[in-house]
Amino acid sequence: MGLIRDLEKGEKDETEQIFVKETLPIKIVPAKISKKEEEANKAGKEKEKEKSGGIQTELVVDKADSGKQIVSSRLIKKAGDGLYEERPPSSVGSDDEPGAMLLMGATEKDEKPVDSESSLSILIQVFLPFLVAGMGMVGAGLVLDKVQHWRVFTKVTELFIMVPALLGLKGNLEMTLASRLSTHANLGHLDKRADCVSMVVGNLALIQCQAIVVGFLASVAAVVMGWIPEGDFHFLHALLLCASSLVTASFASFILGVIMIGVILGARKCRINPDNVATPIAASLGDLTTLGLLAWISSVLFGAKDTDQWLSPLIIVVFICSLPLWVWLSSRNKYTKEVLYSGWTPVISAMMISSLGGVILDFTVAQFKGIAVFQPVINGVGGNLVAVQASRISTALHSVAPLGKLPKYDDLICLSPFSAFFSSGGHPRTARVLLFLVIPGQLCFVYAIDYLKAGHTSLTPVFIIVYLFVALIQVGVLLYSAHVMVHWMWKVSIDPDNSAIPYLTAIGDLLGTGLLAIAFHFLYLIGDRDSDVGD
């Protein structure tokens, strides 16, 4: 084993390369002993073990420069009972080996880390991307308000059902990509060029695969949900919906994926937390890009449906045939292989939830034309803010605990809403900052719409109050849900980077569209009746 002497506080031993922060009663110093002395010591221990009827523990210390753990323990049970248990080397932060962590110069993993980000720092980093994102959502709202009168949208009304599903799909794919890469960036995994390139290629292939599959399913869901109320089915309309959805999902995902990767790498180089900026920028460009592509492609295909009926089927066949290529590329990549097989449930479930929001929009827009311009804004803001919170919580858990185990200082899953927003700590502080952004942000976006004289809406004081009220309810529910969902997923060994954001953004779409529809009905009932509410 070695020689033992006292070690004073702050003393550094050159042999073992151990720096002791507190005074320890012992120091283990390797000593050279002969083979005979080693055998004699071993024989003496065996005799002592035979004489003793109790439980003994034996400490085994490996060479410090071996690159392995330096401490392991063996638990020897009562002699003669045939039981012998050897514990594996302790990992840093294990509950049963705190001494091993001290010897290795580590700190307790369940010790709450120092939070270096203040509310002001979070606000500064989030606010500008949030405003940029909001302007993108305003642009998406203006596009939807304009295209709702296009012939393709009036004839193929299932497109309204598909709008939240495709916008949600874009958000799910790009925000989960941003969350995954932000976590890797904060852990330093993108600093090596080879790892960075492999991660980028694998993730682009993965989101293409997911976009094609979920884009196809979104069109099927839109056809089915459009058929159920009236019982009408048009085969050419179904082909148009499918082709439009596939092209939109694939192109938008590729464009936004490349932009996201650039933003995260740039944020890393500028020493900005990617969790604070990546997801808002994904939201800002995503809604506008996706809606613009959907409107343009569906309009082109609708114009060609009578003369070039082969165009939509050809597009569908090409994209379906390209699917095996994307599956093969992402399955061979170590960074995306697991997500390829396990990441489908949240994305598909989120698409179905968002489609329910699309059904609400389809019914409501027929009576209240003014809802169209606000639907992407309220849903985009909610999804944007909750994605920031979910990504930050996930990154924090990744940095302090193994998947499946919550740190002791943050092990409450269903805490009270008051604690989620007003207790001390990093996550409640971030939740307060994000909730604070709702009112000034929504006021900026609403008045931007009014300034551009878009839509059918007149901004009365009653309308502003009701709109801000439902926006606060939506974001408050989402931020609380983010805490519960991310911690629950971590507890049951589900990586929240891949699963939490799809569910949260889909719930935000359904909640936002539903609350907005209720708000317009309420305004109609209390007499705020102009062109924005149907009269």
Sequence and secondary structure as in RCSB ss.txt:
>XXXX:A:sequence
MGLIRDLEKGEKDETEQIFVKETLPIKIVPAKISKKEEEANKAGKEKEKEKSGGIQTELVVDKADSGKQIVSSRL
IKKAGDGLYEERPPSSVGSDDEPGAMLLMGATEKDEKPVDSESSLSILIQVFLPFLVAGMGMVGAGLVLDKVQHW
RVFTKVTELFIMVPALLGLKGNLEMTLASRLSTHANLGHLDKRADCVSMVVGNLALIQCQAIVVGFLASVAAVVM
GWIPEGDFHFLHALLLCASSLVTASFASFILGVIMIGVILGARKCRINPDNVATPIAASLGDLTTLGLLAWISSV
LFGAKDTDQWLSPLIIVVFICSLPLWVWLSSRNKYTKEVLYSGWTPVISAMMISSLGGVILDFTVAQFKGIAVFQ
PVINGVGGNLVAVQASRISTALHSVAPLGKLPKYDDLICLSPFSAFFSSGGHPRTARVLLFLVIPGQLCFVYAID
YLKAGHTSLTPVFIIVYLFVALIQVGVLLYSAHVMVHWMWKVSIDPDNSAIPYLTAIGDLLGTGLLAIAFHFLYL
IGDRDSDVGD
>XXXX:A:secstr
  EE  B TT EETTTTEE SS BS  EE     HHHHHHHHHHHHHHHHH  S EEEEEE  GGGSS SEEEEE
E STTS  EEE     TT TT HHHHHHTT   TTS       HHHHHHHHHHHHHHHHHHHHHHHHHHHHHTTS
HHHHH THHHHHHHHHHHHHHHHHHHHHHHHHHHHHTTTTSSHHHHHHHHHHHHHHHHHHHHHHHHHHHHHHHHH
HHHHH    HHHHHHHHHHHHHHHHHHHHHHHHHHHHHHHHHHHTT  HHHHHHHHHHHHHHHHHHHHHHHHHHH
HHHHTTT TTHHHHHHHHHHHHHHHHHHHHHT TTTHHHHHHSHHHHHHHHHHHHHHHHHHHHHHHH TTHHHHH
HHHHHHHHHHHHHHHHHHHHHHHHHS TT   GGG  SS  HHHHHHSSSHHHHHHHHHHHTHHHHHHHHHHHHH
HTT TT    HHHHHHHHHHHHHHHHHHHHHHHHHHHHHHHTT  HHHHHHHHHHHHHHHHHHHHHHHHHHHHHH
TT  SGGGT 
